[in-house]
Amino acid sequence: MIVYIRLLKESFGFALNALRSNKLRTLLSLLGVTIGIFSIIAVLAAVDSLDRKIKKDLSSLDKNSIYLIKFSFGPSEIPKWKREQFPDVTYEEYEYLKKSLNNLDAMCFQLFTRNENIKYENKTVSSVKPVPTTYELEDIQALSFKEGRFFNESESNSGTPLAVLGYDIAKNLFEGVDPIGKKIRLYGQKFTVIGTLKKQGAGLFGDEDDTTVYIPVNFLRQLYGDNSELITPAILIKPADGADMDAFKGELSQKLRTFRGLKTGAIDNFFVNVLSGFTDFLDGIVSQMNIVGWIISGFSLLVGGFGIANIMFVSVKERTNLIGIQKSLGAKNKFILLQFLFEAVILSVFGGVIGLFMVWLISLLLTYALDFEFVLGFWNIVLGTGLSAIIGLISGILPAISASKLDPVEAIRSGM
């Protein structure tokens, strides 16, 4: 064991000497490993961070939650021109399904609308995302309140002009002022603020959670009617815990087909978008991004491997005399072989560490600049270091073998 520790120490010394003696040549040779490790770990870290953010943003909804809407959240075999002819879901369908569906935990009716400006006295916040919805949203989506409450069933049904504000809106409109009970102006109408939400941070589609204002859906229905081109309705459904999802989806589709009077054999003119299916679709995209990252980075790692091999062949040539002396003093072929292999691994890991440091530095900058948590995980660091070691090991095999097979007498003569 002591022999191997001494061998590793000597190899480390030779590696440092190569860096000190031939800085430019060595660094240029290590550049391929550095770029390769930087590329693959940067891609993996970015994908992991995105995947973590997606799961965090969707964690407020149950994975079995369903969006019943006229368009699909994922790929569809139905032509686009046909999908565009599908009718919107209606408030009447929401009421019918809510009364007739079995194994139902909660259901709400929601409208997707364009962004608006919101005002309080002389202050204005632009690009606000209004979410007109029914009171059941609170039972489906986890909302973290800073203060106040959500609107109740009576207020929802009557379309009372009430508002629940996202963190950024409340902060920008009511800096130093208690917002509860204050009147804001939205859609040219006055709304009473009854609640504000805690900060959520940048989400899957930007910082929408913090720039959202929730209002009763019936207020906007009374204002615009049910056929406005400015709004797209959806029904958000949460099945009961333990419900058979296939059976639930089948019952949901059949009841809506019956309500719409669709004939047997006619295709569904609506989409049942299960959140778990959407996350599976996103997972597929994440996997493809990982594969692309590995392919792109593989070329850099290949170049890096050749660079390490080049350093080691040069090192063998420069130390031929020393190898001969070591062998003449009793050093075995295995000792010489391991010495050069360790040196190749150390050099490669050094290049990999530089690449990991670059990823870490950029992750800090991106996290600060984009308000997006870019994380360099522990396992990515282990992977980067391990890949570097493997590249060094593979690249150093041939030079190490050639060094171990040198004839001691010839090696000493060549150095004279």
KASULHU-V912165 format. One record per residue. PSI is psi in degrees with one decimal (none if undefined). OMEGA is omega in degrees with one decimal (* if undefined). Layout:
[[PSI/OMEGA] [PSI/OMEGA]]
//
This chain:
[[-40.3/179.9] [-35.8/179.5] [-43.7/-178.0] [-35.0/177.1] [-43.0/177.9] [-38.0/178.7] [-42.9/179.6] [-39.2/179.1] [-44.4/179.0] [-41.1/179.1] [-40.6/178.0] [-39.6/178.0] [-42.6/177.8] [-38.9/-179.9] [-43.4/178.2] [-37.5/178.8] [-36.9/177.4] [-37.0/178.6] [-39.7/-178.4] [-40.7/-174.3] [-36.4/-176.8] [65.1/-172.8] [-53.1/-174.8] [-47.6/-178.6] [-45.6/-177.6] [-45.0/-179.3] [-39.1/178.0] [-37.0/178.9] [-34.9/179.5] [-13.4/-175.5] [-37.3/-179.5] [-44.0/177.8] [-43.3/-179.4] [-48.9/-179.2] [-40.6/-179.8] [-48.9/179.3] [-41.0/177.4] [-44.8/-176.9] [-52.4/-174.8] [-42.7/-178.0] [-35.1/177.0] [-44.0/178.6] [-47.4/-179.0] [-40.3/179.8] [-40.6/178.9] [-44.0/-180.0] [-42.2/178.2] [-41.7/179.4] [-41.7/178.2] [-43.8/179.9] [-42.5/179.1] [-38.9/-179.3] [-41.3/178.9] [-47.7/-178.7] [-35.1/178.1] [-42.3/-178.5] [-33.9/-178.4] [-2.3/-177.3] [-18.7/178.7] [-14.2/177.4] [143.9/174.4] [141.8/-177.0] [-20.4/178.3] [3.8/178.2] [146.8/-175.1] [134.8/169.4] [114.4/176.1] [113.5/-171.2] [172.0/-175.2] [-9.1/179.5] [162.5/-176.5] [143.3/176.9] [-13.5/-179.6] [-170.1/178.7] [147.5/180.0] [144.4/178.3] [-13.7/-179.2] [129.6/-179.3] [149.0/-177.3] [-41.2/-177.6] [-30.6/179.6] [-38.8/178.8] [-34.8/-179.4] [-17.8/178.5] [-6.9/-179.7] [142.6/177.5] [155.2/174.9] [152.5/170.4] [153.7/-174.1] [164.9/177.7] [-35.4/178.6] [-38.0/177.2] [-37.9/175.9] [-46.4/-179.6] [-40.2/-179.5] [-48.4/-178.5] [-36.2/-179.7] [-35.5/-178.9] [-28.8/-169.2] [-18.5/-176.4] [138.8/173.1] [162.7/177.9] [38.6/-179.2] [129.3/175.7] [-52.4/179.9] [156.6/178.9] [138.1/177.0] [157.3/177.9] [134.4/-172.5] [150.5/178.2] [135.7/170.2] [124.7/-175.0] [171.5/176.5] [162.8/177.8] [150.5/-178.2] [170.7/171.7] [145.1/178.7] [139.9/-173.5] [147.3/168.3] [113.9/-175.0] [-116.5/-178.0] [9.9/-180.0] [142.2/-179.7] [136.7/173.3] [125.6/-178.5] [168.8/178.6] [42.0/176.1] [141.5/-179.8] [98.7/176.9] [138.2/174.9] [90.2/174.8] [126.1/-175.1] [168.6/175.2] [168.5/-171.7] [-21.6/-175.8] [-10.9/-179.4] [-35.4/-178.9] [-25.1/179.1] [-13.1/-177.0] [-44.0/-176.9] [129.9/-179.4] [113.5/178.5] [127.4/-179.4] [108.9/-176.3] [135.0/171.1] [-41.8/175.8] [157.1/177.5] [-153.1/-172.5] [177.5/174.2] [160.7/179.4] [149.4/-175.9] [-177.2/-175.4] [-45.0/-178.7] [-44.9/179.7] [-36.2/179.2] [-47.8/-177.2] [-36.7/-178.0] [-11.6/-179.5] [35.6/178.8] [132.7/-177.7] [82.5/178.9] [159.0/-177.4] [140.8/171.3] [121.7/-170.3] [142.0/170.1] [163.7/-172.8] [-50.0/-175.9] [-38.0/179.6] [-48.6/-179.6] [-39.9/-178.5] [-43.0/-177.0] [-31.8/-178.5] [-32.2/-170.3] [45.4/178.4] [115.5/179.2] [6.7/-178.1] [139.0/176.2] [116.6/-175.0] [-20.3/-175.6] [125.7/179.4] [-8.9/-179.8] [157.3/-179.3] [127.6/174.3] [164.6/-179.7] [125.1/-179.8] [137.8/-174.7] [28.0/-179.3] [9.3/-178.3] [159.8/178.9] [134.7/177.1] [145.0/176.3] [126.6/179.5] [123.9/179.6] [-5.7/180.0] [153.6/173.7] [150.7/-175.8] [156.9/175.1] [159.9/-179.5] [132.5/179.4] [-25.2/-176.3] [178.2/-179.0] [132.8/-178.1] [-169.6/-178.2] [-35.3/-178.4] [35.2/179.8] [-156.1/-179.2] [39.9/-173.3] [-34.9/-178.4] [-36.6/-178.1] [-11.8/178.2] [29.0/-179.3] [144.4/170.7] [123.0/-179.9] [130.5/178.5] [158.0/177.5] [130.6/-175.4] [-32.0/-177.3] [-21.6/174.2] [-46.8/-178.3] [-31.1/176.4] [-38.9/177.1] [-31.5/-177.6] [-44.2/-173.9] [-14.3/-174.2] [-174.5/-176.0] [3.8/-175.8] [24.4/-178.9] [139.5/176.9] [-8.5/-177.2] [-10.9/-174.9] [148.8/175.0] [114.2/-177.6] [154.4/176.7] [154.0/175.1] [122.0/-179.7] [125.7/-170.7] [135.1/174.9] [109.8/177.7] [159.3/177.2] [151.8/178.2] [134.5/178.6] [1.5/-179.6] [143.1/175.0] [111.1/-172.3] [-39.5/179.2] [-43.9/178.8] [-39.2/-179.8] [-46.1/178.4] [-39.2/179.0] [-43.6/178.3] [-42.2/179.1] [-48.7/-179.5] [-43.8/-177.4] [-41.8/-179.8] [-39.2/179.2] [-36.6/175.8] [-42.2/179.1] [-43.9/-179.4] [-35.5/-179.2] [-7.1/178.2] [32.7/178.7] [135.4/-178.7] [157.9/177.1] [131.1/-179.0] [-20.3/177.8] [143.8/-179.5] [156.4/174.6] [132.6/176.3] [41.3/177.8] [167.3/179.7] [132.4/174.8] [95.7/-175.8] [103.3/177.3] [132.9/-175.8] [-36.4/179.2] [-34.3/176.6] [-37.6/178.0] [-42.0/178.9] [-34.6/175.5] [-38.7/177.9] [-43.0/178.3] [-37.1/177.3] [-37.0/177.4] [-41.5/178.2] [-42.3/179.1] [-42.8/179.5] [-40.8/178.6] [-39.0/177.8] [-38.7/177.6] [-43.1/-179.7] [-45.4/178.5] [-41.5/178.7] [-41.8/178.6] [-41.0/-179.0] [-47.3/-179.2] [-45.1/-177.4] [-27.4/-178.9] [-37.0/179.4] [-40.5/178.5] [-40.2/178.7] [-35.3/177.9] [-45.1/177.2] [-40.4/178.6] [-38.2/177.7] [-42.8/177.6] [-36.3/178.5] [-43.3/178.2] [-44.0/179.3] [-40.0/179.3] [-44.5/178.8] [-44.4/-175.2] [-37.7/176.7] [-41.0/177.2] [-40.4/-179.8] [-41.3/177.7] [-44.1/-178.8] [-41.4/-177.7] [-26.7/-175.4] [21.6/179.6] [-45.5/179.9] [-42.7/179.8] [-38.9/177.9] [-42.3/177.9] [-42.5/179.9] [-43.1/179.4] [-42.9/-179.6] [-38.1/-180.0] [-24.9/178.1] [4.0/174.4] [3.4/178.9] [130.2/-179.5] [161.3/178.2] [-38.5/-179.4] [-39.1/179.7] [-47.9/179.6] [-42.1/-179.9] [-49.8/-178.2] [-34.0/179.4] [-47.5/-179.2] [-33.7/176.9] [-45.8/178.3] [-42.0/-180.0] [-42.5/179.0] [-41.7/179.4] [-44.5/-179.3] [-44.5/178.9] [-43.0/-178.9] [-42.6/178.4] [-36.9/177.1] [-45.3/177.1] [-39.0/178.7] [-38.9/179.6] [-38.9/176.1] [-43.4/178.2] [-42.7/178.1] [-39.7/178.1] [-39.9/177.9] [-41.6/177.8] [-44.6/-180.0] [-43.5/-179.3] [-46.0/179.9] [-35.4/178.7] [-39.3/177.4] [-44.1/-179.0] [-44.6/-179.5] [-39.8/178.6] [-40.3/-179.8] [-41.7/-173.3] [-34.8/-172.1] [-0.9/-176.2] [38.5/178.5] [126.6/-175.8] [96.3/177.9] [111.8/-171.2] [129.1/170.7] [97.7/-174.4] [160.8/-179.0] [-43.2/-176.9] [-28.2/174.8] [-35.4/176.2] [-43.8/178.0] [-42.4/179.6] [-45.1/179.7] [-43.8/178.8] [-42.3/179.7] [-42.4/178.0] [-41.4/178.7] [-44.8/-179.2] [-40.6/179.8] [-43.2/178.2] [-42.7/178.7] [-40.1/-179.1] [-47.1/-179.1] [-43.1/-176.8] [-26.5/-176.2] [-4.8/-176.1] [-53.3/-176.9] [-47.8/177.3] [-37.9/-179.4] [-41.5/178.6] [-43.9/-179.6] [-36.1/178.7] [-40.4/-177.0] [-24.3/-177.2] [0.5/-180.0] [139.7/174.6] [126.2/-175.2] [-41.0/-178.9] [-47.1/179.7] [-37.1/-179.5] [-42.5/179.9] [-41.7/179.9] [-39.6/-176.5] [-23.0/-178.9] [-4.6/-179.0] [none/*]]
//
